[in-house]
């Protein structure tokens, strides 16, 4: 491997905290790994990522913060993803990375927010996101940065996000306990209040 490319790869690994200098590595890398400057650089990069995501992924960041999982989730993302230096792509990559998360609510919130960002940026088409809890209260509380208790009531909901829709999205109850039929949007679905609240958050 090219010496310069290897040098850059190790430095990038040190900054991302994915590389530990080996005994045979150059003394320079051991010095960098033990330096206070490296810790400060990592901290500054992390704070910049938080700054960007707080202003673009409002709902997802608030959910992670309320659960005390923002630091660990973001640090894991930074270690494993090769992020674009352009900040407009960073929230999209972060939300896409959460699509396979084991927490169903976090997946619903993040993929709903990803769809909103795409539609607001002019993406065509319609995006549908499944929920195992009623999105109304969840979205309202996250947008207002209020604590909430997500109760699984056996119902299933779908949010549909598209540029042509009022407020950009609708909420549908598609399945209720003991009901084998599929439902379309209810009488307004109670969507107006949280939708307006979410609009104010962006």
Helices and strands as residue ranges (DSSP letters): H 3-16, H 27-33, H 36-56, H 58-66, H 70-80, H 87-97, H 104-120, E 127-131, H 135-144, E 156-161, G 166-168, E 169-175, G 188-190, H 192-200
